[in-house]
């Protein structure tokens, strides 16, 4: 039994948003959504690049040390600042990045140019296919972006389109929908948004994080073969309510 299934609505709405009222699909003309588009870089810089946010994110990035990138073609969805790059144990042949936020993609480009890596960039619209050949990618990398992709079932089919047979999906997601994650956000990110913006956070979080972690894992398990799934900080108790991050590696070997 998950906490979100038994807690009263007035608590659930503060931890995971009022999903009954606002649903999971953004209203792109809504004032809270428009303000979020303008200030999310400031939010990221203030909450995710330092302190507890940075520490939690690092728990997921370490999974990159588990995989050999040598001579591989990599596709990363939502690369951000490429903080996982320091965990690489090898260099890929080609690295493709795709994002719906052009400003965020600039941070990744700085990493590629600093390290003199071969890369290709694609600035795309929401739900748009990335213009790359079918079955051309060895590894899809995604850190803290699957929770944003809606409808996730459609995105998974895109992943299967890009991936070669026996290709790999590797990355991490927040334990969205879990009590520990919801409480942590209530005490940190939510406070920052309420202090610095006029955004209705009970509305925004429904649209910004439409996918719960257990739903994402269920979909990945259905479409791919699980190679690795670790939870943090309590891997011995791998429940969504008792953890903050799930890092994973899946193999594309199902028809």
N, C-alpha and C positions, 0 to 999 in steps of 0.2 A: 504494500500500500504506500503510495507516494503522498507526501505532505500536501501537495497542491489539490489532492482529491478529497481531503478531509478538513482542511482549514476553512473557516468562514470567508465569504466573499470580500469583506472589508479588509482582511489581511492579505488574501491572495492578490487583490488588485494592487496593493502597494508593493508586493514582492515580484509579481510577474506581469502586471498590467491588467486592465479591465478588458479581457478578451471577449467576454460575452457582449459587451457594449460596442467595442471598436473593431472586432474581428482581427484578421492578420494581414489584410491587404491594405497598403497605404492609400490614403486620400491625398493625391499629389498636389492638390490645391489648398489643403488644410494649412492654417497658419502655423501650427506647431511643426508640421513636416517641413514647411518652407524655411522656418527659422533654423531647424536642425541642419538642413543642407548648407546654410550659411556659416554655421558655427561649429560643425563637428570636428574640424581640424583643431580648433582651440580646445574642445572637449578632450580629444585624443591626447594632445600634448600635455594637458593638465592632469589627466587621470591614468593614462596607460603607459607613459614613458618614464615614470618615476614612482618611487614608493611601492606600495602593495600591489598596484596594478602591474607594474613592470615585473615584480617578483612572481606573480601568478602566471603571467604570460610565458615566462621562461620555463615553467614546468612543462609546457607543451612543446616548445621549440627543440628541446633535447632529443626528440624522437628522430630528428634528421641524422643523428650520429649512427642510426641503425641501418642506413641504406647507402649503397654504392651508386654514386652519380656518374661514374666514369663513362664517357662516350655516350651519354644518354641525352635525349631530348626531353626537357622538363617544361611543363605548363603550370604556372602558378595563378590561382584565382585570388585576387585581392592581395597583392604582395606587401603592401604597407612599406615599412622600412627594412624589410628583409632581415630582421633580427636573428632569424634562425641560421643565417649564413655562417656565423661563427661556430656552428656545430657541424658543418660539412667536413667529411673526411676525404673528399675527392671533388674533382671539377667536371661539370657536365660539358657536353659538346655544344649544346644550344639551350638557352633559357628563354621561354616565352612568358610574358606577363600580360594579364588582362584585368582591367578594373573599370568600374563605372565612375570613379572619382579621379579625374585627371590630376588634381593637386596631390593626391595620395600616391599616385604612380610615380611622380617626380622623385619621391624619396627613394624608391627602388632603383630608378635609373641612376641616381648618384652612386649607389653601391656597385652596379655593373660597370660604370665608367671608372670608378676608383680601382676596382679589382681587374679591370681590362677583360671582362667576360663577354662572350658572344651572346647578345640578347635581341629579342624582338618584342615590340610593345603593341598592344591593342587597346585603345580606348573604346569601350562598348557601351551600349545602352542596356538598361535593365531587361533581362530575359533574351537578349540578343545572342545568337550563336557567334562564337569566335571564328573568324575566317582563316581557319587552318585545315589542312587535309584530314580526311577521315583516317583513323588508325595510324596516326603519325607521332603520337606522344608515348614515351616510355613511362613517365611518372607525372602524375598530377599532384601538386603540392597545394595545401590550403590550410592556413592557420587563422582561426577565429573569423571565418567567413561563411561557413555552411549554415550557421544559425540565421544568417541574413537572407538566404536564397529561397525565394518563394515564387511558385510552388516547387518545393525541393524535388519531388518526383520527376518533374520535367528536367531539372538540372542534372539529375543522375543519368538520364538518358543521353544528355549532351556529353557527360563524362565518358560514357561507354562509346560514344561516337568518336571522340578524340583518341581514346586509349588503344594501344596495340593489344592483341591477345597476350595475356599474362602480364600486362602492364600493371602499375601500382598506383594506388592513391594513398598519400601519407599526409598527416597533419594533426591538428588538434582543434577541439571545440570547447567552449565554456560549458559548464554543467547547467545550462539554462533549463528552467523548470524544476530545479532542485532547491531545497530549502537553504542550504549553505550559500549557494550562489545568489539567490534572491535576497537573503539577509545581508550579504556582503555588499550587494549593489545598493540596497536601502541605506546603508551606512556610509557609502562612498559616492558612487556615481550619481545616484538620485539627489543627494544633497548638493552636489556641484551644479547640476542642471537647475534645480529649484532656486539656488542662490544667484546664478549667473544668467538665467534666461527666463522667458515667460512661457516656456513650453509646458504643455500638459503631459507630464511624464507617464501617467497611467495610460495614456493614449499612445505615446510615442513608442514605448517599449514593446507594445503589441506588434507594431509595424516594423520596428528596427530589428527585433529578434523574434520572428514569427515561428521559428522551429525550436521545439524542446530537444534537449540532448538525446533523450531516450528514443524519440522519434527518428532523429538523424541516424543513430546507431542501428535501429531496426531496419531502416531503408537500405543502409550500406550492407547489412548482413544479408538482406534479401537479394541484392543485385551482385554482390561480390563475395569472395571468400575471405574471411577474417584471418589475418596473419598475426596481428598484434592489437590489443586494446588494453591500455593501462589507465587507471584513474589516479588522480592526485588531489589531496594528499593521502587518501586512505585506499591504496590499491588492494589491501586485504579485505576491504569492505566496499566493493565496486558498485555502489548505489548512487543514483543521481542526487539524492538528498544529502549525502555525506561527503561529497567531493566538489571541487571547483573546476577541474579540467579533466577531459578525456583526450588522450593522444592515441593515434590509431595508424594502422597500416593494413590495407586491403588489396587483394589481387584480383585482376579482371580475368577470371577463368570460368565464368558461368555464361552460358549462351543467352 
